[in-house]
Amino acid sequence: MQFKTIIEPFRIKSVEAIKMSTLEERVQFLRDAHYNPFLLNADQVIIDLLTDSGTSAMSVNQWAAMMQGDESYAGAKSWIKLEKAIHDLTGMPYILPTHQGRAAEKILYTHLGGKGKYFISNTHFDTTRANIEFSGATAIDIPVEEAKNYVSSYPFKGNLDTVKLEVLILEYGAANVAAVILTVTNNSGGGLPVSMENAKEVSRICKQYNVLMVLDCCRIAENSFFIHRDEEGYQNKSYQDIAQEMFALADASIMSAKKDALVNMGGFLTLRNETLAEACMQLLIITEGFSTYGGLSGRDMEALAVGLVEGFDADYLHYRISSTQYLGEHIQKCGVPIIYPIGGHAVYVNAKALYNHIPVNEYPGQALVCELYKIGGIRSVEIGSVMFGKYDANGGLIPAPQELVRLAMPRRVYTQSHVDYVIEVFEEIFKTKDHVKGYKINKEPKFLRHFTAHFEKL
Ligand SMILES: *Cc1c(COP(=O)(O)O)cnc(C)c1O
């Protein structure tokens, strides 16, 4: 018998209080934060959907393992455990621990990059692109055409366009292509998965032209869930088997363990090539720490070794993906337009379509972010012209291609009733949408303005 209520596959042993607030208080908090929820204090927020990064709840087994943290400088027991856990999953011989994903990116892409080099990806995550461009190299995104269609139900919109890949390798010259980076799931592309078929074709092309293939595997457990569910031939394989099959196709992997490895801090880089590993090891020791701890304490490595296994637990993954889908489907039922299909770690709301009376230079995404906070104390993030807009020579806005708001789901943190509350807030958002006004930017820094900009209500 299959019940339709999907329960959280865990009981709660330790709780963290949520401070409730009134509408009047939130109006004041938002004004004090210059209408930028990044500037709110976390205790002014009721449901925090700002990011799924580093916000997971750890299990009793992770907390228990932390007590066994071996803080020896070199060759700690905790490192031996972590190295084994990463090796079991990735099958790669050279493993470098880092304090988070971008530290691994900095090491590998500084070594491979530089002027005249090209990196090609389904979509580079923003820290990935920043590290590549900082080295002087160029980052090119080639998602498949289906990725731009928000209504088709094609399941693998995270795929990389392999026809374009081959054309670009020939155009730039294989020797100038520093790496092909397959991001699974495709975070910046809506958290949508990459199929095994696509990964195989990317791997085949990389081998043919002798180009390094890197797997950005932050959400490979969620990606494996989608392959198991939607790709033919994978129904009888475990999520771990599917991940291992994908790792086997790549030459290197980079993970921000703050995602699917269920820890608050951590990351790693794995490699197959000894010469490359030696060069990266040098940089690791200079910038992160000795090779048997990188940027991590012994207790961090313990929690990560356990989290890496728990992240593939079938009950957990089923609950994880179901709760994200549940949120998305119910928001959509309220009449609110979302990006379809729904990804693994977040729901993306199409703010431009919801507030079609607000022009893009008045930031409809920011308006929705502010309304969500004001009405329900929910914190989310604008992914539109505030984040990616640029100015032309006359100071006019060159808008981003889309005006989205991301609701990212922290792992194992919120329950069904929290999600139902968010859905109710969206009902109110929909009812009151025609009265909502846009914003203008009063003050902004030169780079990454969305973090610290000040806004004014129009
Ligand atoms: C989070 C993330 C990173 C960067 O990792 P940090 O741990 O935040 O430094 C890289 N790639 C992808 C796809 C990510 O989601």
The ligand as an SDF file (V2000), in Angstrom:
LIG
                    3D

 15 15  0  0  0  0  0  0  0  0999 V2000
   28.0860   25.7470   -4.1520 C   0  0  0  0  0  0  0  0  0  0  0  0
   28.6640   25.3980   -5.4510 C   0  0  0  0  0  0  0  0  0  0  0  0
   30.0320   25.5970   -5.7140 C   0  0  0  0  0  0  0  0  0  0  0  0
   30.9630   26.3210   -4.7600 C   0  0  0  0  0  0  0  0  0  0  0  0
   31.0660   25.7200   -3.5360 O   0  0  0  0  0  0  0  0  0  0  0  0
   31.2710   26.5090   -2.1540 P   0  0  0  0  0  0  0  0  0  0  0  0
   31.3150   25.4220   -1.1440 O   0  0  0  0  0  0  0  0  0  0  0  0
   30.1230   27.4380   -1.9770 O   0  0  0  0  0  0  0  0  0  0  0  0
   32.5720   27.2370   -2.2520 O   0  0  0  0  0  0  0  0  0  0  0  0
   30.5150   25.1560   -6.9380 C   0  0  0  0  0  0  0  0  0  0  0  0
   29.7180   24.5910   -7.8520 N   0  0  0  0  0  0  0  0  0  0  0  0
   28.4040   24.4030   -7.6420 C   0  0  0  0  0  0  0  0  0  0  0  0
   27.5580   23.7540   -8.6830 C   0  0  0  0  0  0  0  0  0  0  0  0
   27.8250   24.8040   -6.4360 C   0  0  0  0  0  0  0  0  0  0  0  0
   26.5180   24.6190   -6.2390 O   0  0  0  0  0  0  0  0  0  0  0  0
  1  2  1  0
  2  3  1  0
  2 14  2  0
  3  4  1  0
  3 10  2  0
  4  5  1  0
  5  6  1  0
  6  7  2  0
  6  8  1  0
  6  9  1  0
 10 11  1  0
 11 12  2  0
 12 13  1  0
 12 14  1  0
 14 15  1  0
M  END
$$$$
